[in-house]
Amino acid sequence: MLANFVFDDFECRANPPDQSPGMLLMRLVDANRNGISTKGLRVSLDLTDVCPGINECFRNTAESNVTITNITPGIYALTVTVPGFSPKTVGSVEIKSALTTVLPEIVLSPVPSTSVTIVSPNGGESWRRGTTQTIRWTYTGNPGSRVKIELLKGGAISRVINLRAPIGFAGRGSYRWPIPTTQALGSDYRIRITSATNNSITDDSNANFTIR
């Protein structure tokens, strides 16, 4: 007993309903109650009182109001996914035969931006060969559990300090680096930190530091 949806210009077909279908109306908003464009919206209705079956429909308009028709009566778990926002699941949505169910506004939260940012060395430091120095960074979102740490000299990679250093905890990370006694002297060094799983998430020191 699965639903047959007509959603905007798309239709999701399943087994024909054996009762008069119902209708679902909802509106997507942000935390300030401003309407959210449904461009790229995906809606999943999982009928919870029979063998689970997810029926998905898609929308690609700028409107925040959503109408789904021809829904088989039953109790559903509704999941709404819009690009740029965290998925939102609303459980126990009851669709009744030949009736329209109007949901309260569904408030979506933006997906946190993902980044890593070097704190130190970030320019102007002077580190001595043979000492152990702490490389520090911050991160937002979910850059993965590990980062690659590289030493740059004159803009080129001098060495890979660590291929898979732990990202850290609660938005902060660090790595204790024993500087080799053989490391070339210079005042044109920078550090680069890159997500081990997504090389587009990366940051370099803002300015040069010195190894002496």
C-alpha positions as a Markdown table, in Angstrom:
| # | Residue | x | y | z |
|---|---|---|---|---|
| 1 | Met | 0.0 | 0.0 | 0.0 |
| 2 | Leu | 2.3 | 2.7 | -1.3 |
| 3 | Ala | 1.5 | 6.2 | -2.5 |
| 4 | Asn | 1.2 | 7.7 | -5.9 |
| 5 | Phe | 2.4 | 11.3 | -5.9 |
| 6 | Val | 1.9 | 14.0 | -8.4 |
| 7 | Phe | 4.5 | 16.6 | -7.5 |
| 8 | Asp | 4.9 | 19.8 | -9.5 |
| 9 | Asp | 5.7 | 18.6 | -13.0 |
| 10 | Phe | 7.1 | 15.2 | -11.9 |
| 11 | Glu | 5.2 | 12.1 | -10.9 |
| 12 | Cys | 6.3 | 9.3 | -8.7 |
| 13 | Arg | 4.4 | 6.1 | -9.3 |
| 14 | Ala | 3.8 | 3.2 | -6.9 |
| 15 | Asn | 1.1 | 0.7 | -6.3 |
| 16 | Pro | -2.4 | 2.2 | -6.8 |
| 17 | Pro | -4.0 | 3.2 | -3.6 |
| 18 | Asp | -6.9 | 1.2 | -2.3 |
| 19 | Gln | -8.5 | 4.2 | -0.5 |
| 20 | Ser | -9.4 | 7.7 | -1.5 |
| 21 | Pro | -6.0 | 9.6 | -1.6 |
| 22 | Gly | -5.2 | 12.6 | 0.6 |
| 23 | Met | -3.2 | 15.7 | 0.0 |
| 24 | Leu | -0.2 | 17.3 | 1.9 |
| 25 | Leu | 0.5 | 21.0 | 2.0 |
| 26 | Met | 3.6 | 22.5 | 3.6 |
| 27 | Arg | 5.8 | 25.6 | 3.5 |
| 28 | Leu | 9.6 | 25.6 | 3.9 |
| 29 | Val | 11.2 | 28.5 | 5.9 |
| 30 | Asp | 14.5 | 29.5 | 7.5 |
| 31 | Ala | 15.0 | 30.4 | 11.1 |
| 32 | Asn | 13.7 | 33.9 | 10.4 |
| 33 | Arg | 10.5 | 32.4 | 8.9 |
| 34 | Asn | 11.6 | 33.6 | 5.4 |
| 35 | Gly | 10.5 | 31.3 | 2.6 |
| 36 | Ile | 13.1 | 28.9 | 1.2 |
| 37 | Ser | 13.3 | 28.2 | -2.5 |
| 38 | Thr | 12.5 | 24.6 | -3.3 |
| 39 | Lys | 15.0 | 24.5 | -6.1 |
| 40 | Gly | 16.5 | 21.0 | -5.9 |
| 41 | Leu | 14.1 | 20.0 | -3.2 |
| 42 | Arg | 13.7 | 16.3 | -2.5 |
| 43 | Val | 10.8 | 15.0 | -0.4 |
| 44 | Ser | 10.7 | 11.4 | 0.9 |
| 45 | Leu | 7.5 | 9.9 | 2.4 |
| 46 | Asp | 8.2 | 6.6 | 4.2 |
| 47 | Leu | 5.0 | 4.8 | 5.1 |
| 48 | Thr | 5.7 | 3.6 | 8.6 |
| 49 | Asp | 2.8 | 1.3 | 9.3 |
| 50 | Val | 3.7 | -1.3 | 6.6 |
| 51 | Cys | 7.0 | -2.6 | 5.2 |
| 52 | Pro | 9.1 | 0.5 | 4.8 |
| 53 | Gly | 9.1 | 2.0 | 1.3 |
| 54 | Ile | 10.5 | 5.4 | 0.5 |
| 55 | Asn | 8.8 | 7.3 | -2.3 |
| 56 | Glu | 10.7 | 10.4 | -3.5 |
| 57 | Cys | 9.6 | 13.4 | -5.5 |
| 58 | Phe | 11.6 | 16.3 | -6.7 |
| 59 | Arg | 11.0 | 20.0 | -7.2 |
| 60 | Asn | 13.0 | 22.7 | -9.0 |
| 61 | Thr | 11.2 | 26.0 | -8.5 |
| 62 | Ala | 11.8 | 29.1 | -6.4 |
| 63 | Glu | 8.5 | 28.7 | -4.5 |
| 64 | Ser | 8.6 | 27.8 | -0.8 |
| 65 | Asn | 5.1 | 26.2 | -0.8 |
| 66 | Val | 4.9 | 22.5 | -1.5 |
| 67 | Thr | 1.8 | 20.5 | -2.5 |
| 68 | Ile | 1.8 | 16.7 | -2.8 |
| 69 | Thr | -1.4 | 15.0 | -4.1 |
| 70 | Asn | -2.7 | 11.5 | -4.4 |
| 71 | Ile | -1.1 | 10.2 | -1.2 |
| 72 | Thr | -2.4 | 6.8 | 0.1 |
| 73 | Pro | -3.8 | 7.3 | 3.6 |
| 74 | Gly | -1.4 | 6.2 | 6.4 |
| 75 | Ile | 1.2 | 7.4 | 8.9 |
| 76 | Tyr | 4.4 | 8.7 | 7.3 |
| 77 | Ala | 7.8 | 9.8 | 8.2 |
| 78 | Leu | 8.5 | 12.9 | 6.0 |
| 79 | Thr | 12.0 | 13.9 | 5.1 |
| 80 | Val | 12.7 | 17.2 | 3.3 |
| 81 | Thr | 16.1 | 17.9 | 1.8 |
| 82 | Val | 17.1 | 21.2 | 0.1 |
| 83 | Pro | 20.6 | 22.0 | -1.2 |
| 84 | Gly | 22.4 | 24.1 | 1.3 |
| 85 | Phe | 20.3 | 23.1 | 4.2 |
| 86 | Ser | 20.4 | 20.2 | 6.7 |
| 87 | Pro | 17.8 | 17.5 | 6.0 |
| 88 | Lys | 14.7 | 17.7 | 8.2 |
| 89 | Thr | 12.7 | 14.7 | 9.2 |
| 90 | Val | 9.1 | 15.0 | 10.5 |
| 91 | Gly | 7.7 | 11.8 | 11.9 |
| 92 | Ser | 4.1 | 10.7 | 12.4 |
| 93 | Val | 2.5 | 12.7 | 9.6 |
| 94 | Glu | -1.0 | 11.2 | 9.2 |
| 95 | Ile | -2.6 | 11.4 | 5.8 |
| 96 | Lys | -6.4 | 10.7 | 5.9 |
| 97 | Ser | -8.6 | 9.6 | 3.1 |
| 98 | Ala | -10.0 | 12.4 | 0.9 |
| 99 | Leu | -8.6 | 15.1 | 3.3 |
| 100 | Thr | -5.9 | 17.7 | 3.1 |
| 101 | Thr | -3.2 | 17.7 | 5.7 |
| 102 | Val | -1.6 | 21.1 | 6.4 |
| 103 | Leu | 1.7 | 20.9 | 8.2 |
| 104 | Pro | 3.2 | 23.7 | 10.3 |
| 105 | Glu | 6.0 | 25.6 | 8.6 |
| 106 | Ile | 9.0 | 23.3 | 8.3 |
| 107 | Val | 12.1 | 25.2 | 9.6 |
| 108 | Leu | 15.3 | 24.3 | 7.9 |
| 109 | Ser | 18.8 | 25.1 | 9.2 |
| 110 | Pro | 21.7 | 26.0 | 6.8 |
| 111 | Val | 24.5 | 23.4 | 6.4 |
| 112 | Pro | 27.5 | 24.8 | 8.3 |
| 113 | Ser | 30.2 | 26.0 | 6.0 |
| 114 | Thr | 33.3 | 23.7 | 6.0 |
| 115 | Ser | 36.8 | 25.1 | 6.2 |
| 116 | Val | 40.2 | 24.8 | 7.8 |
| 117 | Thr | 42.1 | 27.9 | 8.9 |
| 118 | Ile | 45.8 | 28.0 | 10.0 |
| 119 | Val | 46.3 | 29.9 | 13.2 |
| 120 | Ser | 50.1 | 29.3 | 13.6 |
| 121 | Pro | 52.5 | 29.7 | 12.0 |
| 122 | Asn | 50.6 | 32.4 | 10.1 |
| 123 | Gly | 53.4 | 34.8 | 9.3 |
| 124 | Gly | 56.3 | 36.4 | 11.1 |
| 125 | Glu | 57.3 | 33.5 | 13.4 |
| 126 | Ser | 60.9 | 32.5 | 13.7 |
| 127 | Trp | 61.4 | 28.8 | 14.4 |
| 128 | Arg | 64.8 | 27.2 | 15.1 |
| 129 | Arg | 65.9 | 23.9 | 13.6 |
| 130 | Gly | 66.0 | 21.0 | 16.1 |
| 131 | Thr | 63.2 | 22.4 | 18.2 |
| 132 | Thr | 59.6 | 21.1 | 18.4 |
| 133 | Gln | 56.9 | 23.7 | 17.4 |
| 134 | Thr | 53.2 | 23.5 | 17.5 |
| 135 | Ile | 51.2 | 24.0 | 14.3 |
| 136 | Arg | 47.6 | 25.1 | 15.1 |
| 137 | Trp | 44.5 | 25.4 | 13.1 |
| 138 | Thr | 40.7 | 25.8 | 13.4 |
| 139 | Tyr | 38.0 | 24.2 | 11.4 |
| 140 | Thr | 34.3 | 24.5 | 10.8 |
| 141 | Gly | 31.7 | 22.1 | 9.5 |
| 142 | Asn | 32.9 | 18.6 | 8.7 |
| 143 | Pro | 36.2 | 18.6 | 6.8 |
| 144 | Gly | 36.8 | 15.0 | 7.8 |
| 145 | Ser | 38.6 | 13.3 | 10.6 |
| 146 | Arg | 42.2 | 13.9 | 9.4 |
| 147 | Val | 44.3 | 16.5 | 7.6 |
| 148 | Lys | 47.5 | 16.6 | 5.6 |
| 149 | Ile | 50.1 | 19.0 | 6.8 |
| 150 | Glu | 52.7 | 20.3 | 4.3 |
| 151 | Leu | 55.7 | 22.7 | 4.5 |
| 152 | Leu | 56.0 | 25.1 | 1.6 |
| 153 | Lys | 59.2 | 27.0 | 0.7 |
| 154 | Gly | 58.9 | 29.7 | -1.9 |
| 155 | Gly | 55.4 | 28.4 | -2.7 |
| 156 | Ala | 56.6 | 24.9 | -3.5 |
| 157 | Ile | 56.2 | 21.8 | -1.3 |
| 158 | Ser | 59.4 | 21.3 | 0.7 |
| 159 | Arg | 58.1 | 18.3 | 2.7 |
| 160 | Val | 55.0 | 16.5 | 3.9 |
| 161 | Ile | 55.0 | 16.9 | 7.6 |
| 162 | Asn | 52.1 | 14.5 | 8.2 |
| 163 | Leu | 49.8 | 12.8 | 5.7 |
| 164 | Arg | 46.9 | 12.0 | 8.1 |
| 165 | Ala | 47.1 | 14.1 | 11.3 |
| 166 | Pro | 43.9 | 14.0 | 13.5 |
| 167 | Ile | 41.6 | 17.0 | 12.7 |
| 168 | Gly | 41.2 | 17.9 | 16.4 |
| 169 | Phe | 38.3 | 18.5 | 18.6 |
| 170 | Ala | 35.5 | 21.1 | 18.9 |
| 171 | Gly | 36.8 | 23.2 | 16.0 |
| 172 | Arg | 40.4 | 23.3 | 17.0 |
| 173 | Gly | 43.4 | 21.1 | 16.1 |
| 174 | Ser | 47.2 | 21.1 | 16.6 |
| 175 | Tyr | 50.3 | 19.1 | 15.7 |
| 176 | Arg | 53.6 | 19.0 | 17.4 |
| 177 | Trp | 56.3 | 19.2 | 14.7 |
| 178 | Pro | 59.9 | 18.3 | 15.5 |
| 179 | Ile | 61.8 | 20.5 | 13.0 |
| 180 | Pro | 64.7 | 18.4 | 11.5 |
| 181 | Thr | 68.1 | 19.7 | 12.2 |
| 182 | Thr | 68.8 | 19.3 | 8.4 |
| 183 | Gln | 65.9 | 21.5 | 7.4 |
| 184 | Ala | 67.1 | 24.2 | 5.0 |
| 185 | Leu | 67.3 | 27.7 | 6.5 |
| 186 | Gly | 65.0 | 30.3 | 5.0 |
| 187 | Ser | 62.5 | 33.1 | 5.5 |
| 188 | Asp | 60.1 | 32.1 | 2.9 |
| 189 | Tyr | 58.3 | 29.2 | 4.6 |
| 190 | Arg | 54.5 | 28.6 | 4.9 |
| 191 | Ile | 52.4 | 25.8 | 6.2 |
| 192 | Arg | 49.5 | 24.2 | 4.2 |
| 193 | Ile | 46.7 | 22.2 | 5.8 |
| 194 | Thr | 44.3 | 20.2 | 3.6 |
| 195 | Ser | 41.4 | 17.8 | 4.4 |
| 196 | Ala | 42.6 | 14.3 | 3.8 |
| 197 | Thr | 39.3 | 13.4 | 2.2 |
| 198 | Asn | 38.5 | 16.7 | 0.2 |
| 199 | Asn | 41.5 | 18.6 | -1.2 |
| 200 | Ser | 39.3 | 21.6 | -1.9 |
| 201 | Ile | 39.2 | 22.3 | 1.8 |
| 202 | Thr | 42.6 | 23.8 | 2.4 |
| 203 | Asp | 44.5 | 26.8 | 3.8 |
| 204 | Asp | 48.0 | 28.2 | 3.7 |
| 205 | Ser | 49.7 | 30.5 | 6.2 |
| 206 | Asn | 48.8 | 34.1 | 5.4 |
| 207 | Ala | 52.5 | 35.2 | 5.2 |
| 208 | Asn | 56.0 | 33.7 | 5.4 |
| 209 | Phe | 57.7 | 32.5 | 8.6 |
| 210 | Thr | 61.4 | 31.8 | 9.2 |
| 211 | Ile | 63.3 | 28.6 | 10.0 |
| 212 | Arg | 66.7 | 29.5 | 11.4 |
